[in-house]
Amino acid sequence: MRNRISQRTALFATMVAGGLAFGTANAAADTLSKGDRDFVQKAAQGGVSEVEMGKLAQQKAENQQVKDFGARMVQDHTKANDELKKIASAKSVNIPDQPDKQAQKEMDKLQKLSGAQFDREYMTHMVSDHKKDVNEFQKAAKSAKDSEVKNFAATTLPTLQEHLKMAQNAERTTKSNTTSKSK
């Protein structure tokens, strides 16, 4: 009888130790390299900012193309943010849910503008911002160590490239509208 209890105890201890080792292996699999973690946090921060600025553009833009671009930013970046939240949660990465100080400063500046002036400034910012985003997502799509992060960057990249083209077109329109009005 005593031998049977010892066997059960030994079996239980082995199962617990195995479970702990398995849990440790899973925890290790859920961690990200510093570069991947930085990318996830920066992408999330940028996504939140794009949504908020897109909402602002829908309210303040004069040009319909700019309003439509703002709506597209809200739609696409909300979707990307939701996907990124799932990855971040699974990898135990805290991500921001508010624009950072620099983005907030830009939003405050845009908030004071209206009409064609708002349109020009917003689109100039969007072109600059999306050039940086495309570059960062290209790097992550090639060199991220985590497969989910790498896949997120690779699948989001074409949308960001499309946003950049849309922003460049809208920026040209807002600049040409100003030029034709001043003649």
C-alpha positions as CSV (number, residue, x, y, z in Angstrom):
1,M,0.0,0.0,0.0
2,R,2.8,2.4,1.0
3,N,4.5,1.6,-2.3
4,R,1.4,2.4,-4.3
5,I,1.1,5.8,-2.5
6,S,4.7,6.6,-3.2
7,Q,4.1,5.7,-6.9
8,R,1.1,8.0,-7.1
9,T,3.0,10.8,-5.4
10,A,5.9,10.3,-7.7
11,L,3.5,10.3,-10.7
12,F,1.8,13.4,-9.5
13,A,5.1,15.2,-8.9
14,T,6.3,14.3,-12.4
15,M,3.0,15.6,-13.9
16,V,3.3,18.8,-12.0
17,A,7.0,19.3,-12.9
18,G,6.1,18.5,-16.5
19,G,3.3,21.0,-16.5
20,L,5.5,23.7,-15.0
21,A,8.1,23.0,-17.6
22,F,5.5,23.2,-20.4
23,G,4.2,26.4,-18.9
24,T,7.7,27.9,-18.9
25,A,8.2,26.8,-22.5
26,N,4.9,28.5,-23.5
27,A,5.9,31.7,-21.6
28,A,9.2,31.7,-23.4
29,A,7.5,31.3,-26.7
30,D,5.2,34.2,-26.0
31,T,8.0,36.7,-25.4
32,L,9.3,38.9,-28.1
33,S,12.8,40.2,-28.9
34,K,13.4,43.9,-28.1
35,G,13.2,44.8,-31.8
36,D,9.8,43.0,-32.3
37,R,8.4,44.4,-29.0
38,D,9.5,48.0,-30.1
39,F,7.9,47.5,-33.5
40,V,4.6,46.3,-32.0
41,Q,4.4,49.2,-29.6
42,K,5.4,51.8,-32.2
43,A,2.9,50.3,-34.7
44,A,0.1,50.4,-32.1
45,Q,1.0,54.0,-31.2
46,G,0.9,55.0,-34.8
47,G,-2.3,53.2,-35.5
48,V,-4.1,54.9,-32.6
49,S,-2.8,58.3,-33.8
50,E,-4.0,57.6,-37.4
51,V,-7.5,56.7,-36.2
52,E,-7.7,59.9,-34.1
53,M,-6.4,62.1,-36.9
54,G,-8.7,60.4,-39.4
55,K,-11.7,61.3,-37.2
56,L,-10.4,64.9,-37.0
57,A,-10.1,65.0,-40.9
58,Q,-13.7,63.7,-41.2
59,Q,-14.9,66.7,-39.1
60,K,-12.6,69.5,-40.3
61,A,-11.6,68.8,-43.9
62,E,-13.1,71.0,-46.7
63,N,-12.0,68.7,-49.6
64,Q,-14.1,65.6,-50.0
65,Q,-11.0,63.6,-51.0
66,V,-9.4,64.5,-47.7
67,K,-12.6,63.6,-45.8
68,D,-12.7,60.3,-47.5
69,F,-9.0,59.7,-46.8
70,G,-9.7,60.4,-43.1
71,A,-12.6,57.9,-43.1
72,R,-10.3,55.3,-44.7
73,M,-7.7,55.9,-42.0
74,V,-10.3,55.2,-39.3
75,Q,-11.5,52.1,-41.0
76,D,-8.2,50.5,-41.9
77,H,-6.2,51.5,-38.8
78,T,-9.0,50.3,-36.5
79,K,-8.9,46.9,-38.2
80,A,-5.1,46.7,-38.0
81,N,-5.1,47.9,-34.4
82,D,-7.5,45.1,-33.5
83,E,-5.3,42.5,-35.1
84,L,-2.2,44.0,-33.4
85,K,-4.0,44.0,-30.0
86,K,-4.5,40.2,-30.3
87,I,-0.8,39.6,-31.0
88,A,0.3,42.0,-28.3
89,S,-2.0,40.3,-25.7
90,A,-0.7,36.9,-26.6
91,K,2.9,38.1,-26.4
92,S,2.3,40.0,-23.1
93,V,3.1,43.4,-24.7
94,N,1.4,46.5,-23.3
95,I,0.4,48.8,-26.1
96,P,-0.9,52.4,-25.9
97,D,-4.5,53.3,-26.5
98,Q,-3.9,57.1,-26.8
99,P,-1.8,59.1,-29.2
100,D,1.8,59.9,-28.0
101,K,2.9,63.4,-27.1
102,Q,4.2,64.2,-30.6
103,A,1.0,63.0,-32.3
104,Q,-1.1,64.9,-29.8
105,K,0.9,68.0,-30.5
106,E,0.3,67.6,-34.3
107,M,-3.5,67.0,-33.6
108,D,-3.6,70.2,-31.5
109,K,-2.0,72.1,-34.3
110,L,-4.5,70.6,-36.8
111,Q,-7.4,71.3,-34.5
112,K,-6.7,75.1,-34.8
113,L,-6.9,75.0,-38.6
114,S,-9.8,74.8,-40.9
115,G,-10.8,74.5,-44.6
116,A,-8.0,74.3,-47.2
117,Q,-5.3,75.1,-44.7
118,F,-6.4,72.1,-42.6
119,D,-6.5,69.9,-45.7
120,R,-3.0,70.9,-46.8
121,E,-1.4,70.4,-43.4
122,Y,-3.2,67.1,-42.7
123,M,-2.2,65.6,-46.1
124,T,1.4,66.8,-45.8
125,H,1.6,65.1,-42.4
126,M,-0.1,61.9,-43.7
127,V,2.4,61.6,-46.6
128,S,5.4,62.0,-44.3
129,D,3.9,59.7,-41.7
130,H,3.0,57.0,-44.2
131,K,6.5,57.1,-45.7
132,K,7.9,56.3,-42.3
133,D,5.3,53.6,-41.7
134,V,6.0,51.9,-45.0
135,N,9.7,51.8,-44.2
136,E,9.2,50.4,-40.7
137,F,6.7,47.7,-41.9
138,Q,9.1,46.7,-44.7
139,K,11.9,46.2,-42.2
140,A,9.7,44.2,-39.8
141,A,8.3,42.1,-42.6
142,K,11.8,41.1,-43.5
143,S,13.6,40.9,-40.2
144,A,11.1,40.4,-37.3
145,K,12.0,37.3,-35.3
146,D,8.5,36.4,-34.2
147,S,6.4,34.8,-37.0
148,E,3.2,36.5,-36.0
149,V,4.8,39.9,-35.9
150,K,6.5,39.3,-39.2
151,N,3.2,38.2,-40.8
152,F,1.3,41.2,-39.4
153,A,3.9,43.5,-40.9
154,A,3.9,41.7,-44.2
155,T,0.1,41.6,-44.5
156,T,-0.4,45.2,-43.4
157,L,2.3,46.6,-45.6
158,P,0.2,46.7,-48.9
159,T,-2.5,48.7,-47.2
160,L,0.0,51.2,-45.9
161,Q,1.5,51.5,-49.4
162,E,-2.0,52.1,-50.7
163,H,-2.5,54.8,-48.0
164,L,0.7,56.5,-49.1
165,K,-0.4,56.7,-52.7
166,M,-3.8,58.0,-51.6
167,A,-2.2,60.6,-49.4
168,Q,0.2,61.7,-52.1
169,N,-2.7,62.1,-54.6
170,A,-4.8,64.0,-52.0
171,E,-1.8,66.2,-51.1
172,R,-1.3,67.1,-54.8
173,T,-5.0,68.0,-55.0
174,T,-4.9,70.2,-51.9
175,K,-1.8,72.0,-53.2
176,S,-3.2,72.5,-56.7
177,N,-6.5,73.8,-55.3
178,T,-4.5,76.4,-53.4
179,T,-2.4,77.3,-56.4
180,S,-5.4,77.7,-58.7
181,K,-7.2,79.8,-56.1
182,S,-4.3,82.2,-55.7
183,K,-4.1,82.9,-59.4
